[in-house]
Amino acid sequence: MSSLTDLCRYPIVQAPMAGGPSSPQLVAAVAEAGGLGFLAAGYKTADAMRHEIEQVRAATGGAFGVNLFMPQPALADPAAVAAYQAYRGSLAAEAATYGTPLGDPGAGGGDDAWDTKVAALLAEPVPVVSFTFGCPTRDTLDAFARAGTYTIVTVTTAEEARDAQWAGADAVCAQGIEAGGHQSTHHDDPRADHTGIGLLSLITQVRETVDIPVVAAGGMMRGAQIAAALTAGADAAQLGTAFLACPESGAHPLHKQALTSPMFVRTALTRAFSGRPARSLVNRFVREHGPDAPAAYPQVHHVTSGLRGAAARAGDAQGMALWAGQGHRMARELPAGELVELLAAELRTAGRG
């Protein structure tokens, strides 16, 4: 099995961004430039995942990865169910405004077709598979190892990193609270909302806990920031928001524009769109619904999916999930390959290339 440093020319990883941004074109362009690109299998069928893998393989011989969402527990606690139902009711006016029904909370189940996707990736292995929202069992990680696939578990604490190493992961991705999109906590505790750890502190804590490679993730937009993460003990850096504005990104044009728009000047962690803490640009939907959003993932995600789609079709960025890290205003509208090369040049300038 290849090591993490053997997989790509530069220690630059394009984050898996579910919902469309991590297009096969983006992943292939990053791989061709010497970085490690990631497809996001979340919210897709296994067949759709396979099709995207085929597209990447047809476009590049470079290394790439696929990210899987871990199965989530059922919403069983009566108080949690009641909070979810109340939140669903509060969205009726949004549905009327956009002229679309609320989504089915049971769509896709809570396992995101986990078994089918794992079976597909074991039957036709890809170089790397990463995991979000938890850690697979040792049996699953061992199966990927036998298939020759490098495994990375996304973590938000040193304890999660320790558990991932014990389970047999090849590496961990340490996600700081600065990161855009969902926080990949292994157990969603509403009492811990907004109490995540900053990236540099997290890298140090994880590095002192495990002896497997560490990929850093969280708000990085420049080569100098990557250099700081490497100096802190990371082996590579994963960037998501930095690649959102690339022409190959599948992000909606309004999402790309919002990254540097004076209308969106800050981000916040919110459950408003999915029921899990996720960092988004603050828009009307976040302000109006964030305070009442319950811990109910993926139920809230499915219920709001139609609203988000209708807002995008209407050209209304105020109703969309505008995932973004804290460094979003430093986004550069460059082709993905050029961005990888520029980040690598900046990294060399900072003395880490």
C-alpha positions as CSV (number, residue, x, y, z in Angstrom):
1,M,0.0,0.0,0.0
2,S,1.3,3.5,-0.9
3,S,2.0,5.9,1.9
4,L,0.2,9.3,2.0
5,T,3.3,11.1,0.7
6,D,3.6,8.6,-2.2
7,L,0.2,9.4,-3.5
8,C,0.7,12.9,-4.8
9,R,3.5,15.4,-5.7
10,Y,2.3,18.1,-3.2
11,P,0.9,17.8,0.3
12,I,-2.3,19.4,-0.9
13,V,-5.6,17.7,-0.6
14,Q,-8.9,18.9,-2.2
15,A,-11.6,18.3,0.4
16,P,-14.6,16.2,-0.4
17,M,-17.6,18.6,-0.6
18,A,-20.9,16.8,-0.8
19,G,-23.8,18.3,-2.6
20,G,-22.1,19.0,-5.9
21,P,-18.9,21.0,-5.5
22,S,-16.5,18.0,-5.7
23,S,-17.2,17.3,-9.4
24,P,-15.1,14.7,-11.3
25,Q,-13.7,17.6,-13.3
26,L,-12.4,19.2,-10.1
27,V,-11.0,16.0,-8.7
28,A,-9.2,15.1,-12.0
29,A,-7.7,18.6,-12.4
30,V,-6.3,18.5,-8.8
31,A,-4.9,15.1,-9.4
32,E,-3.3,16.1,-12.7
33,A,-1.6,19.0,-11.0
34,G,-0.1,16.8,-8.3
35,G,-2.5,17.2,-5.5
36,L,-5.0,14.6,-4.1
37,G,-8.5,15.2,-5.2
38,F,-11.6,13.8,-3.4
39,L,-15.0,12.8,-4.7
40,A,-17.8,13.1,-2.2
41,A,-20.1,10.1,-2.2
42,G,-22.4,11.6,0.4
43,Y,-26.1,12.0,-0.7
44,K,-25.4,10.0,-3.9
45,T,-26.4,6.5,-4.8
46,A,-23.8,3.8,-5.2
47,D,-24.3,3.8,-9.0
48,A,-23.8,7.6,-9.1
49,M,-20.6,7.2,-7.1
50,R,-19.4,4.5,-9.5
51,H,-20.1,6.8,-12.5
52,E,-18.1,9.6,-11.0
53,I,-15.2,7.3,-10.3
54,E,-15.3,6.2,-13.9
55,Q,-15.2,9.8,-15.1
56,V,-12.2,10.6,-12.9
57,R,-10.3,7.5,-14.1
58,A,-11.0,8.4,-17.7
59,A,-9.5,11.9,-17.1
60,T,-6.4,11.3,-15.1
61,G,-4.0,8.6,-14.0
62,G,-3.3,10.6,-10.8
63,A,-4.3,9.5,-7.3
64,F,-7.7,10.4,-6.0
65,G,-10.0,9.5,-3.1
66,V,-13.7,8.9,-2.3
67,N,-15.3,10.1,0.9
68,L,-18.1,8.2,2.6
69,F,-20.6,9.3,5.3
70,M,-20.9,6.9,8.2
71,P,-24.4,5.6,9.0
72,Q,-26.2,7.7,11.6
73,P,-28.4,6.5,14.5
74,A,-32.2,6.7,14.2
75,L,-34.0,9.7,15.8
76,A,-35.6,7.8,18.7
77,D,-35.6,10.1,21.8
78,P,-39.1,11.5,22.2
79,A,-37.8,15.0,23.0
80,A,-35.6,14.9,19.9
81,V,-38.5,13.8,17.8
82,A,-40.7,16.6,19.2
83,A,-38.0,19.2,18.5
84,Y,-37.7,17.9,14.9
85,Q,-41.4,18.0,14.3
86,A,-41.6,21.6,15.7
87,Y,-38.8,22.7,13.4
88,R,-40.4,21.1,10.4
89,G,-43.6,23.0,11.2
90,S,-41.6,26.2,11.4
91,L,-40.5,25.8,7.8
92,A,-44.1,25.8,6.4
93,A,-43.8,29.5,5.5
94,E,-40.5,28.8,3.6
95,A,-42.2,26.1,1.6
96,A,-45.1,28.4,0.7
97,T,-42.7,31.2,-0.3
98,Y,-40.7,29.0,-2.7
99,G,-43.7,27.0,-3.8
100,T,-42.2,23.6,-3.0
101,P,-43.1,20.9,-0.5
102,L,-40.8,20.0,2.3
103,G,-38.7,17.0,1.7
104,D,-39.1,13.4,3.1
105,P,-37.1,13.0,6.3
106,G,-36.7,9.3,5.5
107,A,-35.3,9.8,2.1
108,G,-32.2,7.6,1.7
109,G,-32.5,6.3,5.2
110,G,-29.9,7.1,7.8
111,D,-27.1,5.0,6.4
112,D,-26.5,6.8,3.1
113,A,-26.4,3.4,1.3
114,W,-23.3,2.6,3.3
115,D,-23.1,-1.2,2.7
116,T,-23.6,-0.8,-1.0
117,K,-21.0,1.8,-1.4
118,V,-18.5,0.0,0.7
119,A,-19.1,-3.2,-1.3
120,A,-18.6,-1.2,-4.6
121,L,-15.3,0.3,-3.4
122,L,-14.0,-3.0,-2.2
123,A,-14.9,-4.6,-5.6
124,E,-13.3,-1.9,-7.6
125,P,-10.8,-0.2,-5.2
126,V,-9.7,3.4,-5.4
127,P,-6.4,4.7,-4.0
128,V,-7.9,6.4,-1.0
129,V,-11.2,6.3,1.0
130,S,-12.0,8.7,3.8
131,F,-14.8,8.7,6.3
132,T,-17.0,11.5,7.8
133,F,-19.2,11.5,10.9
134,G,-17.5,8.5,12.6
135,C,-15.0,5.7,12.4
136,P,-15.6,2.3,10.6
137,T,-15.1,-1.0,12.4
138,R,-11.7,-2.7,12.3
139,D,-13.2,-5.3,10.0
140,T,-14.1,-2.6,7.5
141,L,-10.8,-0.9,7.6
142,D,-9.0,-4.2,7.4
143,A,-11.0,-5.0,4.3
144,F,-9.9,-1.8,2.6
145,A,-6.3,-2.5,3.6
146,R,-6.5,-5.9,1.9
147,A,-7.9,-4.2,-1.2
148,G,-4.9,-1.8,-1.2
149,T,-6.9,1.3,-0.3
150,Y,-5.4,3.9,2.0
151,T,-7.9,5.0,4.7
152,I,-8.4,8.3,6.4
153,V,-10.8,9.0,9.2
154,T,-11.9,12.6,9.8
155,V,-11.6,13.6,13.5
156,T,-12.3,16.7,15.6
157,T,-10.6,15.7,18.8
158,A,-7.5,13.8,19.9
159,E,-9.8,11.1,21.4
160,E,-11.4,10.5,18.1
161,A,-8.0,10.3,16.5
162,R,-6.9,7.7,19.1
163,D,-10.0,5.6,18.4
164,A,-9.3,5.8,14.6
165,Q,-5.8,4.6,15.1
166,W,-6.9,1.7,17.3
167,A,-9.5,0.7,14.7
168,G,-6.8,0.5,12.0
169,A,-7.0,3.7,10.0
170,D,-3.9,4.6,8.0
171,A,-4.3,8.3,8.7
172,V,-6.6,10.8,10.3
173,C,-7.8,14.2,9.0
174,A,-7.8,16.6,11.9
175,Q,-10.6,19.1,11.2
176,G,-10.4,22.4,13.1
177,I,-13.5,24.5,13.9
178,E,-12.5,26.9,11.2
179,A,-13.5,24.5,8.5
180,G,-16.4,25.1,6.1
181,G,-19.3,22.6,5.9
182,H,-20.1,20.0,8.4
183,Q,-18.1,19.4,11.6
184,S,-17.2,15.7,11.4
185,T,-17.8,14.9,15.1
186,H,-18.2,11.2,15.7
187,H,-21.0,11.8,18.2
188,D,-23.2,14.8,17.7
189,D,-23.6,16.3,21.2
190,P,-25.8,19.5,21.1
191,R,-24.2,20.6,24.4
192,A,-20.9,20.9,22.6
193,D,-22.2,23.2,19.8
194,H,-19.7,25.9,18.9
195,T,-17.0,24.5,21.2
196,G,-14.7,22.9,18.7
197,I,-10.9,23.2,18.7
198,G,-8.9,25.6,16.5
199,L,-6.8,23.8,13.8
200,L,-3.3,24.5,15.1
201,S,-4.1,23.4,18.6
202,L,-5.9,20.3,17.3
203,I,-3.0,19.3,15.1
204,T,-0.7,19.4,18.2
205,Q,-3.1,17.5,20.4
206,V,-3.6,14.8,17.7
207,R,0.1,14.6,16.9
208,E,0.8,14.0,20.6
209,T,-1.8,11.2,20.7
210,V,-1.3,9.2,17.5
211,D,1.7,8.1,15.4
212,I,-0.1,7.8,12.1
213,P,-0.1,10.5,9.4
214,V,-2.2,13.6,10.1
215,V,-4.0,15.6,7.4
216,A,-4.9,19.1,8.6
217,A,-8.3,20.7,7.6
218,G,-9.8,24.0,8.5
219,G,-10.0,27.4,6.9
220,M,-6.7,27.3,5.0
221,M,-6.6,29.4,1.8
222,R,-2.9,30.2,1.2
223,G,0.4,28.2,1.0
224,A,1.7,30.0,4.1
225,Q,-1.2,28.6,6.1
226,I,-0.4,25.1,4.8
227,A,3.2,25.7,5.9
228,A,2.0,26.6,9.4
229,A,-0.1,23.4,9.6
230,L,2.9,21.3,8.4
231,T,5.2,23.0,11.0
232,A,2.6,22.2,13.7
233,G,2.9,18.5,12.8
234,A,0.6,17.8,9.9
235,D,1.7,15.7,7.0
236,A,-0.6,17.3,4.5
237,A,-3.3,20.0,4.3
238,Q,-6.9,19.6,3.1
239,L,-8.6,22.6,1.6
240,G,-12.3,22.9,0.6
241,T,-13.4,26.5,0.4
242,A,-10.2,27.4,-1.5
243,F,-11.4,25.1,-4.4
244,L,-15.1,26.2,-4.4
245,A,-14.5,29.1,-6.7
246,C,-12.6,27.1,-9.3
247,P,-14.4,26.8,-12.7
248,E,-14.3,23.0,-12.4
249,S,-16.1,23.1,-9.0
250,G,-19.7,22.0,-9.2
251,A,-20.8,24.7,-6.7
252,H,-23.7,26.9,-7.7
253,P,-22.6,30.2,-9.3
254,L,-24.4,32.1,-6.5
255,H,-22.4,30.1,-3.9
256,K,-19.1,31.0,-5.7
257,Q,-20.0,34.6,-5.9
258,A,-21.1,34.8,-2.2
259,L,-17.6,33.8,-1.0
260,T,-16.2,37.3,-1.7
261,S,-19.5,39.2,-1.8
262,P,-19.8,42.2,0.6
263,M,-23.3,40.8,1.4
264,F,-21.8,37.9,3.3
265,V,-19.1,39.0,5.6
266,R,-19.0,36.2,8.2
267,T,-19.6,32.5,8.8
268,A,-21.3,30.7,11.6
269,L,-21.9,27.1,12.7
270,T,-25.5,26.2,12.2
271,R,-27.9,23.3,12.2
272,A,-30.4,25.2,10.1
273,F,-29.9,23.2,6.9
274,S,-29.0,19.7,8.0
275,G,-29.5,19.2,11.7
276,R,-25.8,18.9,12.3
277,P,-23.3,21.7,13.0
278,A,-22.0,23.1,9.7
279,R,-20.1,26.3,8.9
280,S,-22.0,28.5,6.5
281,L,-22.0,32.0,5.3
282,V,-24.6,33.8,7.4
283,N,-27.7,34.5,5.3
284,R,-31.4,35.0,6.0
285,F,-32.1,31.3,6.5
286,V,-29.3,30.9,9.0
287,R,-30.4,34.0,11.0
288,E,-34.1,33.1,11.0
289,H,-33.9,29.3,11.5
290,G,-30.5,28.6,13.1
291,P,-31.6,29.3,16.7
292,D,-34.4,26.8,16.5
293,A,-32.8,24.0,14.5
294,P,-32.6,20.7,16.3
295,A,-30.0,18.0,16.4
296,A,-31.7,15.8,13.8
297,Y,-29.4,14.6,11.0
298,P,-30.0,13.6,8.3
299,Q,-33.7,14.3,8.8
300,V,-33.4,18.0,8.7
301,H,-31.1,17.7,5.6
302,H,-33.8,15.9,3.7
303,V,-36.6,18.1,4.9
304,T,-34.8,21.3,3.7
305,S,-33.3,19.9,0.5
306,G,-36.3,21.0,-1.6
307,L,-36.2,24.5,-0.1
308,R,-32.5,24.8,-0.8
309,G,-33.0,23.7,-4.4
310,A,-35.9,26.0,-4.9
311,A,-33.9,29.0,-3.6
312,A,-31.0,28.1,-6.0
313,R,-33.4,28.0,-8.9
314,A,-34.9,31.3,-7.9
315,G,-31.5,32.9,-7.7
316,D,-32.0,33.6,-4.0
317,A,-28.7,33.1,-2.1
318,Q,-30.4,34.0,1.1
319,G,-32.1,30.6,1.2
320,M,-29.2,28.5,0.1
321,A,-26.7,26.5,2.2
322,L,-23.6,28.5,1.5
323,W,-21.0,26.3,3.1
324,A,-17.7,28.2,3.6
325,G,-14.7,28.2,5.9
326,Q,-13.5,31.2,7.9
327,G,-11.0,32.1,5.2
328,H,-13.7,32.4,2.5
329,R,-12.9,36.0,1.6
330,M,-9.5,34.9,0.4
331,A,-11.0,32.7,-2.4
332,R,-9.3,32.9,-5.7
333,E,-11.2,32.2,-9.0
334,L,-8.5,30.1,-10.6
335,P,-8.5,26.8,-12.5
336,A,-8.0,24.0,-10.0
337,G,-4.6,23.0,-11.5
338,E,-3.3,26.6,-11.4
339,L,-4.5,26.9,-7.8
340,V,-2.6,23.7,-6.8
341,E,0.5,25.0,-8.4
342,L,0.1,28.5,-6.8
343,L,-0.4,26.9,-3.4
344,A,2.7,24.8,-3.9
345,A,4.7,27.9,-4.9
346,E,3.5,29.7,-1.8
347,L,4.4,26.7,0.3
348,R,8.0,26.7,-1.2
349,T,8.2,30.5,-0.5
350,A,7.3,29.8,3.1
351,G,10.2,27.3,3.3
352,R,8.1,24.1,3.3
353,G,8.1,23.1,-0.4
